[in-house]
Structures are given as C-alpha cells and as structure tokens.
C-alpha cells in the first residue's frame, strides 16, 4: 500500500528509486490507482524509474492521470482491461521491450488473502476476534464463499 508511504516519504522514495535504478536494482511500488503516482514530480520520478509496470483496470481518474504521460498512447488498450469479480483480473504488463495483456488468476485462498471486499474484511475480523488465526480464518472464508 504505497500510497500511505507516499504521503510522507515521496521525496525519499523518488531519490531511492533513482539510486536503485542507477545500480541495476529494482524497486517495486504497488498502488491501487495510477493517479497515486502522478500527483507530484517526486511521484512521477518513482514511476519513471520503474522498468516494469503492471496495470490493472483503471477508473476514470486513473485514465485521466495517464494523459500527457508516457502511457498516453496506451489509453485505448488500458481501457479494455477488466476485473471480473471472483474470477480474474486482466492486466497490462509493460516495459521498454514488452507489452502484454494477460489474466491474473488466483486460487481461492489467494483471492481471500488479497480481497479488498468490505464483507470479506469484516468476516475475517469477526473470526480473528474469536481467536482464530489469519490462516484458518482465510480457509474459513474460502469455505464460506463456496457455500454462498
């Protein structure tokens, strides 16, 4: 959840991204919406120093943030990316030499683990409040979803 760190550390992360790239390293920065990396020069520096970009479905705010960027010519392609709840998410994998649209397929446990659905989150918190560990709670969430 890079957006949390970006609010307080964007200058540091921008400088770090330049240094890491200079020495052939990689910095992985994950944000929910591409607009999170376009609101300041420091944030744009972080994005520009990323060799690889994996982009999921973007809302209108995310698409608008791509205007005037290196990704602008890809907007028509990015608009085709879809998320199919409970099934898969399409994604664009992009670098200086690769441009691919693919499907991100997760097993049910991983779907539960990475879910951003409020109902899933509440269900897990309820189980955890009863002393059930996260691993078991995730397994129970998977069972619960199969029965629904």
C-alpha positions as a Python dict, from the first residue, in 0.01 Angstrom:
ca = {
    (1, 'X'): (0, 0, 0),
    (2, 'X'): (249, 257, -125),
    (3, 'X'): (3, 546, -111),
    (4, 'X'): (46, 553, 269),
    (5, 'X'): (423, 591, 242),
    (6, 'X'): (399, 833, -50),
    (7, 'X'): (216, 1095, 153),
    (8, 'X'): (508, 1124, 395),
    (9, 'X'): (810, 994, 205),
    (10, 'X'): (770, 1074, -164),
    (11, 'X'): (1097, 1271, -189),
    (12, 'X'): (1292, 993, -18),
    (13, 'X'): (1130, 725, -238),
    (14, 'X'): (1199, 928, -554),
    (15, 'X'): (1568, 962, -464),
    (16, 'X'): (1582, 595, -368),
    (17, 'X'): (1422, 491, -699),
    (18, 'X'): (1689, 683, -893),
    (19, 'X'): (1971, 528, -690),
    (20, 'X'): (1834, 175, -715),
    (21, 'X'): (1791, 208, -1092),
    (22, 'X'): (2142, 355, -1127),
    (23, 'X'): (2289, 40, -975),
    (24, 'X'): (2069, -202, -1171),
    (25, 'X'): (1831, -282, -889),
    (26, 'X'): (1453, -288, -878),
    (27, 'X'): (1202, -108, -662),
    (28, 'X'): (851, -250, -654),
    (29, 'X'): (585, 10, -582),
    (30, 'X'): (223, -104, -571),
    (31, 'X'): (-62, 144, -584),
    (32, 'X'): (-433, 86, -635),
    (33, 'X'): (-471, 365, -889),
    (34, 'X'): (-213, 500, -1132),
    (35, 'X'): (-315, 854, -1031),
    (36, 'X'): (-137, 791, -698),
    (37, 'X'): (192, 816, -890),
    (38, 'X'): (108, 1125, -1095),
    (39, 'X'): (22, 1399, -847),
    (40, 'X'): (373, 1541, -796),
    (41, 'X'): (717, 1548, -956),
    (42, 'X'): (853, 1309, -692),
    (43, 'X'): (576, 1057, -759),
    (44, 'X'): (627, 1080, -1135),
    (45, 'X'): (1001, 1019, -1078),
    (46, 'X'): (918, 696, -893),
    (47, 'X'): (700, 580, -1185),
    (48, 'X'): (958, 683, -1447),
    (49, 'X'): (1232, 485, -1273),
    (50, 'X'): (1030, 165, -1283),
    (51, 'X'): (1143, -70, -1558),
    (52, 'X'): (825, -275, -1529),
    (53, 'X'): (465, -162, -1493),
    (54, 'X'): (175, -392, -1416),
    (55, 'X'): (-153, -209, -1460),
    (56, 'X'): (-492, -342, -1358),
    (57, 'X'): (-830, -191, -1452),
    (58, 'X'): (-830, 186, -1407),
    (59, 'X'): (-1122, 413, -1323),
    (60, 'X'): (-1175, 747, -1499),
    (61, 'X'): (-943, 924, -1251),
    (62, 'X'): (-665, 678, -1331),
    (63, 'X'): (-718, 711, -1706),
    (64, 'X'): (-716, 1091, -1679),
    (65, 'X'): (-385, 1074, -1490),
    (66, 'X'): (-231, 892, -1787),
    (67, 'X'): (-297, 1185, -2021),
    (68, 'X'): (29, 1360, -2103),
    (69, 'X'): (234, 1070, -1963),
    (70, 'X'): (446, 806, -2134),
    (71, 'X'): (136, 583, -2120),
    (72, 'X'): (-97, 820, -2307),
    (73, 'X'): (-77, 628, -2635),
    (74, 'X'): (-176, 312, -2445),
    (75, 'X'): (-500, 455, -2300),
    (76, 'X'): (-725, 284, -2561),
    (77, 'X'): (-564, -50, -2471),
    (78, 'X'): (-576, 18, -2097),
    (79, 'X'): (-949, 97, -2126),
    (80, 'X'): (-1008, -264, -2235),
    (81, 'X'): (-863, -410, -1913),
    (82, 'X'): (-1136, -565, -1698),
    (83, 'X'): (-1179, -706, -1350),
    (84, 'X'): (-1423, -996, -1321),
    (85, 'X'): (-1507, -1033, -951),
    (86, 'X'): (-1450, -1385, -820),
    (87, 'X'): (-1284, -1495, -1143),
    (88, 'X'): (-983, -1297, -1264),
    (89, 'X'): (-838, -959, -1339),
    (90, 'X'): (-687, -866, -1669),
    (91, 'X'): (-362, -674, -1651),
    (92, 'X'): (-117, -496, -1874),
    (93, 'X'): (247, -593, -1830),
    (94, 'X'): (468, -324, -1979),
    (95, 'X'): (839, -246, -2008),
    (96, 'X'): (1065, -93, -2269),
    (97, 'X'): (1061, -425, -2459),
    (98, 'X'): (733, -594, -2361),
    (99, 'X'): (366, -505, -2387),
    (100, 'X'): (125, -784, -2299),
    (101, 'X'): (-234, -806, -2179),
    (102, 'X'): (-284, -1112, -1962),
    (103, 'X'): (-507, -1255, -1694),
    (104, 'X'): (-421, -1262, -1327),
    (105, 'X'): (-571, -1585, -1194),
    (106, 'X'): (-559, -1654, -822),
    (107, 'X'): (-650, -1967, -631),
    (108, 'X'): (-939, -1923, -381),
    (109, 'X'): (-704, -1884, -83),
    (110, 'X'): (-506, -1606, -257),
    (111, 'X'): (-833, -1440, -363),
    (112, 'X'): (-938, -1434, 2),
    (113, 'X'): (-596, -1311, 116),
    (114, 'X'): (-584, -1020, -131),
    (115, 'X'): (-954, -934, -127),
    (116, 'X'): (-1047, -569, -81),
    (117, 'X'): (-1417, -652, -39),
    (118, 'X'): (-1559, -498, 279),
    (119, 'X'): (-1770, -807, 352),
    (120, 'X'): (-1464, -1033, 332),
    (121, 'X'): (-1268, -799, 556),
    (122, 'X'): (-1547, -790, 817),
    (123, 'X'): (-1581, -1169, 805),
    (124, 'X'): (-1207, -1214, 867),
    (125, 'X'): (-1207, -958, 1151),
    (126, 'X'): (-1501, -1137, 1314),
    (127, 'X'): (-1316, -1469, 1303),
    (128, 'X'): (-996, -1310, 1433),
    (129, 'X'): (-1189, -1151, 1722),
    (130, 'X'): (-1287, -1505, 1823),
    (131, 'X'): (-921, -1604, 1840),
    (132, 'X'): (-898, -1773, 1502),
    (133, 'X'): (-561, -1711, 1334),
    (134, 'X'): (-540, -1547, 993),
    (135, 'X'): (-452, -1867, 808),
    (136, 'X'): (-751, -2057, 947),
    (137, 'X'): (-975, -1751, 902),
    (138, 'X'): (-881, -1733, 534),
    (139, 'X'): (-956, -2103, 491),
    (140, 'X'): (-1294, -2048, 658),
    (141, 'X'): (-1366, -1750, 429),
    (142, 'X'): (-1295, -1970, 126),
    (143, 'X'): (-1536, -2236, 261),
    (144, 'X'): (-1797, -1971, 336),
    (145, 'X'): (-1776, -1829, -18),
    (146, 'X'): (-1808, -2174, -174),
    (147, 'X'): (-2128, -2234, 25),
    (148, 'X'): (-2280, -1897, -68),
}
